[in-house]
Amino acid sequence: MNTDCIITIDGPSGVGKGTVAQYLCEQTGFHLLDSGAIYRSLAFGVQKQGLTIENLPGLVALAENLPVRFETGKAFYQDEDITLQIRTETVAATASKIASIPEVRAALLKRQKDFAQPPGLIADGRDMGTVVFPKAPVKLFLTATAEERAKRRLNQLKNQEVDVNIRKITQDIKERDERDRNRAASPLLPAADALTIDTTHLSISQVCEQAINEIRQKGLIE
């Protein structure tokens, strides 16, 4: 596909990538790639099959034949709706660990690239602008402090009536950031030509406004 129609949104968890991506899809009519959901679905499969992180052949085999599909905002593993299950802290932690394995990332790369279809794509992830779609004309990188992201996650989990601890959430976020930034394969960092938006003190509408303005300036929409 022509990479002139791809918009990438990278950044750590809790910065608003998903909400901004959905908004941009509504504004542009482009398709959505939630790469985090792919990794979390793989993590779900790893747990379901009882695989260990050390079982590299098993992880790669599962990644190459991952039986997941996404329909109308939901994720299905084989025929099981796992939409809520892949949003748990346990699955997210496992996803972060397996995402640091180069062979796993390589196995999932083609699957992610295949999402690029007309009329265009909004790609949400951690290495969309640096590795998966490095020639995309619009690249956004969202960031926020770990403390602010922990507060947002706490509010999400409270709405799900989950017993949580703000200190543990903050620590988990910092540890995940450390893994993502320092992994050998596709570390979390903004592309050289990305627009970085610190969302710590911004409303989601302000973030969306900056994003849509960048897309207009690059000529992808009027």
C-alpha angles and dihedrals in degrees: 000000000000106000089212087089100053127103118188126203115190134174143104125295120288099029096107101260095138095050093046091047092053091048092050091049089055092048097045106028089232125145122257130236113191098187091178089063089055092054092044090050088052089050089051089052091048090054093043092053093042093238120163125226088243093059096092097169090050093048094049093046091052092046092051092050101029106166096214131123133180122220129172094338095315131108123219125193103202096317097329119108103230098167094120097032094060091055094065122111091240094057092043091053092050091047091054091052097048091044088066091064111097094208091054092049090049091051092054097042098088091046090056094046090053089067089072104101135141136315088029147284139252105204116199118191147083104282102023095117097036104041116002099043106009092159096055109131095219120048124174127188117194123197140171137168118281090239093056092046090051090054091052092048091048091055091049093051093045088057087056091050092242119154106239141168121219093212093053092046091051091048092048090051093050092048091048091049090051092052093045095048096045103039116120094229119064099335118206107264137124119266113251091249097041125119107234116212120189104210096184095107100020130098116235089250090056091051091049090049092054091047095050091046090055091051091050092049090053090052100241092123134015 
